[in-house]
Amino acid sequence: PLDVARLDAWEALRDRLRADWSRLDLLVNNAAVGAYGDVGSFPLDDWHWLLDINLYGPIYGCHTLVDWLKSNPRGAHIINAASFAAIARRTPSSDVRASAMASAMASLFVRQISRQISGRPAAMRVMSR
């Protein structure tokens, strides 16, 4: 298992994969946790846990693997699975869905890195789950 909230775990995964494969075709960031809570009462430790997985997981994965993906002469893809709540105008309850905010930030992150590499072999994709 990969602890997506740890950069050193991503680096170890990259090194292990590079030992066996010359190219990387696809990165799928699919790890996520869900949490509800109002700003002000949602515990800060829970915010850190949530953002470490839902936001920093994709950031660490892309940071660690994007150069390898870009070097693929056939092209490569990054898929970040995000909650539909990240783009919905309303959350399913009156609570602020903390995980929806993290998913929205992760989706924005992917759009920004997609612009950075446009015209290069790698292609970025965002999908909802």
N, C-alpha and C positions, 0 to 999 in steps of 0.2 A: 504493500500500500504506500501511497505517496501522501505525505503531509503537505498539502498545497500551501499552507500558511508559512512554510519555511523555505527561504531562498536556498539554503544549503541542500535541502532535499531535492529541489529542482535541478541544481547543479550536479548532484550525484546521479540523478536520472539521466540527464543529458550525457554525462560521461559514460554511463553504462550502455546507453543506446548507441552512442558513437562507436563504441568498441565492436558492436555487432552489425551496424548498418552505415552505409556511406552517405545516405541521404534521408531526409525527413520529409514526408509528403503532407502530413496532417497533424495538427495539434487541436485537440478538443478539450476545452475548459468546461467541465460539467459539474464540478464539485460545488455544492451550495448548501446552505442551511437557511431555515426560515425562522423568523421571530417577529412578534408583534409587540408594540409598546409605544406609549406616548413619550414625546421628547420631554425631558425633565424627570420622568419617573422610570424610564428604561435604563437599567443599570449600565454604567460606563464599561464595566468589565465585559458585559454582553455585547456592547457596541464593538469593542476591540475584537472579541471572538468572531463576531459576524463579519466585520470588515476584513479581518485577516483571511478568512476563507473566501467570501464572496467577491471581494475587490482585490485584495493583494494576491490571492491565488492566481487569477488571470494576469495580473501585472507581472508577478514573478515568472510565470510560465512563458509569457511573451518575451519578457526581458532576456530570459535564459536561452530561448530557442529561436528567436526571430532571425538571427543572422544565419543559422543553419538552414532554416526554411527558405530564406531569400537566396541562398546559394544553390538551391535545387534547380537545375536547368530545365526541368519539366514543369516547374511551378509548384506551389504548395498552398495550403489553406490553413486558416485558423478559424475554428468555430467556437464561439463563446455562447453557451446556453444561458439564457437569462429568463427570469420570470416575466410573464406577460404584464404583471403588475408594474414592471419598470417603465412601461409606456402607457399604461392605462391612466385615464384621468381620475378615476376613483378607485379607492382600495376596497376590498371586500367587506370591511367593517369600519366602524368609526375610529378604531385605533390606527395610529400611524404604523404602517407596515415597514419596520426597519429593514427587513430583507429586500423590499421593493426599492428602497432608496439605494441600497448597496448594488442591486442589479442595474438600476438606472446609471449609476456611476460607472459600473463595469461596461455597460453598453456604450456610453460616451467615450470611454477609454479606447474601446475597439474602433469606433469611428475615427478617432484621432490618429491612431496608428495606421489605419487603413489609408488615410491621406498621406502619411509619411512615406509609405512604400508604393503608392500608385505608380504604375508604369514599370514596376519590377516584377520578376517572376512569381512572387508570392501573392496570393489573393486573400483578403480578409472577408470573413462572413460572420454575421451575427444571426443566431436563430433563437426563437422563443421556445420554452418548454411549458 
